[in-house]
Amino acid sequence: MKIVDEDGEVIAIASDDHTLIGGHHRLAVAASLGKKLFWRDTGEPVKLDHFFKHYGRSLRHSA
């Protein structure tokens, strides 16, 4: 599943169970800039808290 920003640009890729596969840094940067992110397949907003809880400090410090 792909995570896209408001412009439709792919920011990250996650598995079907929403485990982040790629784009960790881009996701952190987009979050720090306050961008709204969506699941490309459904258009639903991405809940970033899920990723920050999973990856903790390593994701926050990469931004």
PDB file as gemmi writes it, atoms N, CA and C in Angstrom:
CRYST1    1.000    1.000    1.000  90.00  90.00  90.00 P 1                      
ATOM      1  N   MET A   1       0.849  -1.175   0.000  1.00  0.00           N  
ATOM      2  CA  MET A   1       0.000   0.000   0.000  1.00  0.00           C  
ATOM      3  C   MET A   1       0.892   1.234   0.000  1.00  0.00           C  
ATOM      4  N   LYS A   2       0.482   2.223  -0.735  1.00  0.00           N  
ATOM      5  CA  LYS A   2       1.287   3.438  -0.837  1.00  0.00           C  
ATOM      6  C   LYS A   2       0.652   4.575  -0.047  1.00  0.00           C  
ATOM      7  N   ILE A   3       1.527   5.359   0.565  1.00  0.00           N  
ATOM      8  CA  ILE A   3       1.122   6.554   1.296  1.00  0.00           C  
ATOM      9  C   ILE A   3       1.483   7.742   0.426  1.00  0.00           C  
ATOM     10  N   VAL A   4       0.508   8.606   0.162  1.00  0.00           N  
ATOM     11  CA  VAL A   4       0.733   9.766  -0.693  1.00  0.00           C  
ATOM     12  C   VAL A   4       0.404  11.050   0.059  1.00  0.00           C  
ATOM     13  N   ASP A   5       0.964  12.168  -0.445  1.00  0.00           N  
ATOM     14  CA  ASP A   5       0.643  13.462   0.143  1.00  0.00           C  
ATOM     15  C   ASP A   5      -0.541  14.077  -0.602  1.00  0.00           C  
ATOM     16  N   GLU A   6      -0.846  15.339  -0.272  1.00  0.00           N  
ATOM     17  CA  GLU A   6      -2.008  16.011  -0.869  1.00  0.00           C  
ATOM     18  C   GLU A   6      -1.892  16.142  -2.385  1.00  0.00           C  
ATOM     19  N   ASP A   7      -0.652  16.150  -2.889  1.00  0.00           N  
ATOM     20  CA  ASP A   7      -0.426  16.293  -4.328  1.00  0.00           C  
ATOM     21  C   ASP A   7      -0.394  14.957  -5.055  1.00  0.00           C  
ATOM     22  N   GLY A   8      -0.550  13.857  -4.320  1.00  0.00           N  
ATOM     23  CA  GLY A   8      -0.524  12.538  -4.924  1.00  0.00           C  
ATOM     24  C   GLY A   8       0.865  11.948  -5.052  1.00  0.00           C  
ATOM     25  N   GLU A   9       1.873  12.641  -4.510  1.00  0.00           N  
ATOM     26  CA  GLU A   9       3.243  12.134  -4.559  1.00  0.00           C  
ATOM     27  C   GLU A   9       3.415  11.014  -3.543  1.00  0.00           C  
ATOM     28  N   VAL A  10       4.010   9.910  -3.978  1.00  0.00           N  
ATOM     29  CA  VAL A  10       4.233   8.777  -3.079  1.00  0.00           C  
ATOM     30  C   VAL A  10       5.286   9.161  -2.051  1.00  0.00           C  
ATOM     31  N   ILE A  11       4.940   9.009  -0.778  1.00  0.00           N  
ATOM     32  CA  ILE A  11       5.827   9.352   0.334  1.00  0.00           C  
ATOM     33  C   ILE A  11       6.448   8.103   0.934  1.00  0.00           C  
ATOM     34  N   ALA A  12       5.665   7.035   1.063  1.00  0.00           N  
ATOM     35  CA  ALA A  12       6.155   5.811   1.697  1.00  0.00           C  
ATOM     36  C   ALA A  12       5.340   4.627   1.206  1.00  0.00           C  
ATOM     37  N   ILE A  13       5.865   3.436   1.520  1.00  0.00           N  
ATOM     38  CA  ILE A  13       5.184   2.193   1.158  1.00  0.00           C  
ATOM     39  C   ILE A  13       5.037   1.353   2.417  1.00  0.00           C  
ATOM     40  N   ALA A  14       3.852   0.778   2.593  1.00  0.00           N  
ATOM     41  CA  ALA A  14       3.572  -0.061   3.759  1.00  0.00           C  
ATOM     42  C   ALA A  14       2.969  -1.380   3.295  1.00  0.00           C  
ATOM     43  N   SER A  15       3.102  -2.383   4.150  1.00  0.00           N  
ATOM     44  CA  SER A  15       2.494  -3.679   3.846  1.00  0.00           C  
ATOM     45  C   SER A  15       0.982  -3.595   4.076  1.00  0.00           C  
ATOM     46  N   ASP A  16       0.284  -4.672   3.756  1.00  0.00           N  
ATOM     47  CA  ASP A  16      -1.172  -4.686   3.932  1.00  0.00           C  
ATOM     48  C   ASP A  16      -1.589  -4.497   5.386  1.00  0.00           C  
ATOM     49  N   ASP A  17      -0.715  -4.882   6.333  1.00  0.00           N  
ATOM     50  CA  ASP A  17      -1.045  -4.687   7.749  1.00  0.00           C  
ATOM     51  C   ASP A  17      -0.502  -3.366   8.285  1.00  0.00           C  
ATOM     52  N   HIS A  18      -0.139  -2.458   7.359  1.00  0.00           N  
ATOM     53  CA  HIS A  18       0.331  -1.104   7.657  1.00  0.00           C  
ATOM     54  C   HIS A  18       1.691  -1.059   8.346  1.00  0.00           C  
ATOM     55  N   THR A  19       2.518  -2.063   8.098  1.00  0.00           N  
ATOM     56  CA  THR A  19       3.897  -2.027   8.567  1.00  0.00           C  
ATOM     57  C   THR A  19       4.708  -1.268   7.524  1.00  0.00           C  
ATOM     58  N   LEU A  20       5.429  -0.255   7.949  1.00  0.00           N  
ATOM     59  CA  LEU A  20       6.193   0.569   7.030  1.00  0.00           C  
ATOM     60  C   LEU A  20       7.335  -0.227   6.413  1.00  0.00           C  
ATOM     61  N   ILE A  21       7.379  -0.258   5.079  1.00  0.00           N  
ATOM     62  CA  ILE A  21       8.407  -1.004   4.346  1.00  0.00           C  
ATOM     63  C   ILE A  21       9.491  -0.058   3.846  1.00  0.00           C  
ATOM     64  N   GLY A  22       9.100   1.057   3.306  1.00  0.00           N  
ATOM     65  CA  GLY A  22      10.057   2.010   2.760  1.00  0.00           C  
ATOM     66  C   GLY A  22       9.557   3.423   2.874  1.00  0.00           C  
ATOM     67  N   GLY A  23      10.488   4.368   2.851  1.00  0.00           N  
ATOM     68  CA  GLY A  23      10.105   5.776   2.921  1.00  0.00           C  
ATOM     69  C   GLY A  23      10.095   6.328   4.329  1.00  0.00           C  
ATOM     70  N   HIS A  24      10.824   5.687   5.216  1.00  0.00           N  
ATOM     71  CA  HIS A  24      10.843   6.124   6.617  1.00  0.00           C  
ATOM     72  C   HIS A  24      11.224   7.599   6.742  1.00  0.00           C  
ATOM     73  N   HIS A  25      12.283   7.984   6.067  1.00  0.00           N  
ATOM     74  CA  HIS A  25      12.751   9.367   6.165  1.00  0.00           C  
ATOM     75  C   HIS A  25      11.746  10.333   5.548  1.00  0.00           C  
ATOM     76  N   ARG A  26      11.237   9.985   4.365  1.00  0.00           N  
ATOM     77  CA  ARG A  26      10.254  10.863   3.708  1.00  0.00           C  
ATOM     78  C   ARG A  26       8.991  11.029   4.551  1.00  0.00           C  
ATOM     79  N   LEU A  27       8.586   9.956   5.218  1.00  0.00           N  
ATOM     80  CA  LEU A  27       7.414  10.018   6.091  1.00  0.00           C  
ATOM     81  C   LEU A  27       7.680  10.963   7.256  1.00  0.00           C  
ATOM     82  N   ALA A  28       8.855  10.857   7.859  1.00  0.00           N  
ATOM     83  CA  ALA A  28       9.208  11.724   8.980  1.00  0.00           C  
ATOM     84  C   ALA A  28       9.276  13.184   8.546  1.00  0.00           C  
ATOM     85  N   VAL A  29       9.840  13.445   7.379  1.00  0.00           N  
ATOM     86  CA  VAL A  29       9.932  14.813   6.875  1.00  0.00           C  
ATOM     87  C   VAL A  29       8.540  15.373   6.602  1.00  0.00           C  
ATOM     88  N   ALA A  30       7.701  14.589   5.934  1.00  0.00           N  
ATOM     89  CA  ALA A  30       6.332  15.044   5.639  1.00  0.00           C  
ATOM     90  C   ALA A  30       5.573  15.341   6.922  1.00  0.00           C  
ATOM     91  N   ALA A  31       5.739  14.488   7.926  1.00  0.00           N  
ATOM     92  CA  ALA A  31       5.063  14.709   9.211  1.00  0.00           C  
ATOM     93  C   ALA A  31       5.575  15.977   9.881  1.00  0.00           C  
ATOM     94  N   SER A  32       6.880  16.197   9.831  1.00  0.00           N  
ATOM     95  CA  SER A  32       7.435  17.391  10.477  1.00  0.00           C  
ATOM     96  C   SER A  32       6.997  18.664   9.774  1.00  0.00           C  
ATOM     97  N   LEU A  33       6.688  18.575   8.490  1.00  0.00           N  
ATOM     98  CA  LEU A  33       6.193  19.733   7.733  1.00  0.00           C  
ATOM     99  C   LEU A  33       4.683  19.905   7.858  1.00  0.00           C  
ATOM    100  N   GLY A  34       4.025  18.977   8.549  1.00  0.00           N  
ATOM    101  CA  GLY A  34       2.584  19.067   8.752  1.00  0.00           C  
ATOM    102  C   GLY A  34       1.756  18.690   7.538  1.00  0.00           C  
ATOM    103  N   LYS A  35       2.351  17.938   6.614  1.00  0.00           N  
ATOM    104  CA  LYS A  35       1.598  17.520   5.424  1.00  0.00           C  
ATOM    105  C   LYS A  35       0.534  16.498   5.800  1.00  0.00           C  
ATOM    106  N   LYS A  36      -0.574  16.559   5.100  1.00  0.00           N  
ATOM    107  CA  LYS A  36      -1.620  15.562   5.263  1.00  0.00           C  
ATOM    108  C   LYS A  36      -1.296  14.397   4.343  1.00  0.00           C  
ATOM    109  N   LEU A  37      -1.347  13.192   4.885  1.00  0.00           N  
ATOM    110  CA  LEU A  37      -1.003  11.997   4.117  1.00  0.00           C  
ATOM    111  C   LEU A  37      -2.198  11.067   4.029  1.00  0.00           C  
ATOM    112  N   PHE A  38      -2.288  10.344   2.923  1.00  0.00           N  
ATOM    113  CA  PHE A  38      -3.437   9.487   2.650  1.00  0.00           C  
ATOM    114  C   PHE A  38      -2.981   8.141   2.106  1.00  0.00           C  
ATOM    115  N   TRP A  39      -3.830   7.118   2.329  1.00  0.00           N  
ATOM    116  CA  TRP A  39      -3.620   5.819   1.688  1.00  0.00           C  
ATOM    117  C   TRP A  39      -4.094   5.978   0.257  1.00  0.00           C  
ATOM    118  N   ARG A  40      -3.214   5.713  -0.704  1.00  0.00           N  
ATOM    119  CA  ARG A  40      -3.565   5.933  -2.112  1.00  0.00           C  
ATOM    120  C   ARG A  40      -4.739   5.082  -2.549  1.00  0.00           C  
ATOM    121  N   ASP A  41      -4.824   3.846  -2.083  1.00  0.00           N  
ATOM    122  CA  ASP A  41      -5.889   2.938  -2.522  1.00  0.00           C  
ATOM    123  C   ASP A  41      -7.274   3.358  -2.051  1.00  0.00           C  
ATOM    124  N   THR A  42      -7.351   3.896  -0.818  1.00  0.00           N  
ATOM    125  CA  THR A  42      -8.661   4.204  -0.242  1.00  0.00           C  
ATOM    126  C   THR A  42      -8.949   5.694  -0.102  1.00  0.00           C  
ATOM    127  N   GLY A  43      -7.906   6.502  -0.099  1.00  0.00           N  
ATOM    128  CA  GLY A  43      -8.078   7.933   0.103  1.00  0.00           C  
ATOM    129  C   GLY A  43      -8.242   8.319   1.566  1.00  0.00           C  
ATOM    130  N   GLU A  44      -8.192   7.321   2.450  1.00  0.00           N  
ATOM    131  CA  GLU A  44      -8.337   7.606   3.882  1.00  0.00           C  
ATOM    132  C   GLU A  44      -7.069   8.247   4.424  1.00  0.00           C  
ATOM    133  N   PRO A  45      -7.214   9.157   5.404  1.00  0.00           N  
ATOM    134  CA  PRO A  45      -6.035   9.776   6.016  1.00  0.00           C  
ATOM    135  C   PRO A  45      -5.181   8.729   6.737  1.00  0.00           C  
ATOM    136  N   VAL A  46      -3.870   8.929   6.689  1.00  0.00           N  
ATOM    137  CA  VAL A  46      -2.931   8.059   7.387  1.00  0.00           C  
ATOM    138  C   VAL A  46      -2.790   8.569   8.814  1.00  0.00           C  
ATOM    139  N   LYS A  47      -2.913   7.677   9.771  1.00  0.00           N  
ATOM    140  CA  LYS A  47      -2.729   8.032  11.174  1.00  0.00           C  
ATOM    141  C   LYS A  47      -1.256   7.839  11.517  1.00  0.00           C  
ATOM    142  N   LEU A  48      -0.527   8.929  11.582  1.00  0.00           N  
ATOM    143  CA  LEU A  48       0.917   8.866  11.793  1.00  0.00           C  
ATOM    144  C   LEU A  48       1.294   8.348  13.167  1.00  0.00           C  
ATOM    145  N   ASP A  49       0.410   8.489  14.146  1.00  0.00           N  
ATOM    146  CA  ASP A  49       0.712   7.989  15.492  1.00  0.00           C  
ATOM    147  C   ASP A  49       1.075   6.512  15.469  1.00  0.00           C  
ATOM    148  N   HIS A  50       0.418   5.762  14.611  1.00  0.00           N  
ATOM    149  CA  HIS A  50       0.708   4.326  14.500  1.00  0.00           C  
ATOM    150  C   HIS A  50       2.180   4.094  14.156  1.00  0.00           C  
ATOM    151  N   PHE A  51       2.693   4.858  13.203  1.00  0.00           N  
ATOM    152  CA  PHE A  51       4.080   4.681  12.779  1.00  0.00           C  
ATOM    153  C   PHE A  51       5.054   5.183  13.837  1.00  0.00           C  
ATOM    154  N   PHE A  52       4.716   6.296  14.475  1.00  0.00           N  
ATOM    155  CA  PHE A  52       5.625   6.831  15.486  1.00  0.00           C  
ATOM    156  C   PHE A  52       5.702   5.915  16.696  1.00  0.00           C  
ATOM    157  N   LYS A  53       4.599   5.274  17.047  1.00  0.00           N  
ATOM    158  CA  LYS A  53       4.622   4.330  18.165  1.00  0.00           C  
ATOM    159  C   LYS A  53       5.486   3.123  17.828  1.00  0.00           C  
ATOM    160  N   HIS A  54       5.374   2.643  16.581  1.00  0.00           N  
ATOM    161  CA  HIS A  54       6.128   1.461  16.158  1.00  0.00           C  
ATOM    162  C   HIS A  54       7.623   1.732  16.077  1.00  0.00           C  
ATOM    163  N   TYR A  55       7.971   2.872  15.502  1.00  0.00           N  
ATOM    164  CA  TYR A  55       9.375   3.134  15.231  1.00  0.00           C  
ATOM    165  C   TYR A  55      10.026   4.058  16.246  1.00  0.00           C  
ATOM    166  N   GLY A  56       9.205   4.670  17.094  1.00  0.00           N  
ATOM    167  CA  GLY A  56       9.724   5.459  18.194  1.00  0.00           C  
ATOM    168  C   GLY A  56      10.691   6.540  17.787  1.00  0.00           C  
ATOM    169  N   ARG A  57      11.714   6.688  18.575  1.00  0.00           N  
ATOM    170  CA  ARG A  57      12.662   7.781  18.405  1.00  0.00           C  
ATOM    171  C   ARG A  57      13.406   7.746  17.084  1.00  0.00           C  
ATOM    172  N   SER A  58      13.698   6.578  16.571  1.00  0.00           N  
ATOM    173  CA  SER A  58      14.472   6.510  15.339  1.00  0.00           C  
ATOM    174  C   SER A  58      13.767   7.255  14.199  1.00  0.00           C  
ATOM    175  N   LEU A  59      12.438   7.168  14.120  1.00  0.00           N  
ATOM    176  CA  LEU A  59      11.697   7.877  13.081  1.00  0.00           C  
ATOM    177  C   LEU A  59      11.653   9.347  13.386  1.00  0.00           C  
ATOM    178  N   ARG A  60      11.430   9.720  14.621  1.00  0.00           N  
ATOM    179  CA  ARG A  60      11.356  11.141  14.964  1.00  0.00           C  
ATOM    180  C   ARG A  60      12.691  11.845  14.756  1.00  0.00           C  
ATOM    181  N   HIS A  61      13.776  11.190  15.044  1.00  0.00           N  
ATOM    182  CA  HIS A  61      15.066  11.842  14.929  1.00  0.00           C  
ATOM    183  C   HIS A  61      15.610  11.872  13.512  1.00  0.00           C  
ATOM    184  N   SER A  62      14.969  11.166  12.603  1.00  0.00           N  
ATOM    185  CA  SER A  62      15.465  11.171  11.231  1.00  0.00           C  
ATOM    186  C   SER A  62      14.973  12.389  10.454  1.00  0.00           C  
ATOM    187  N   ALA A  63      14.026  13.110  11.010  1.00  0.00           N  
ATOM    188  CA  ALA A  63      13.471  14.286  10.301  1.00  0.00           C  
ATOM    189  C   ALA A  63      14.390  15.477  10.392  1.00  0.00           C  
TER     190      ALA A  63                                                      
END                                                                             
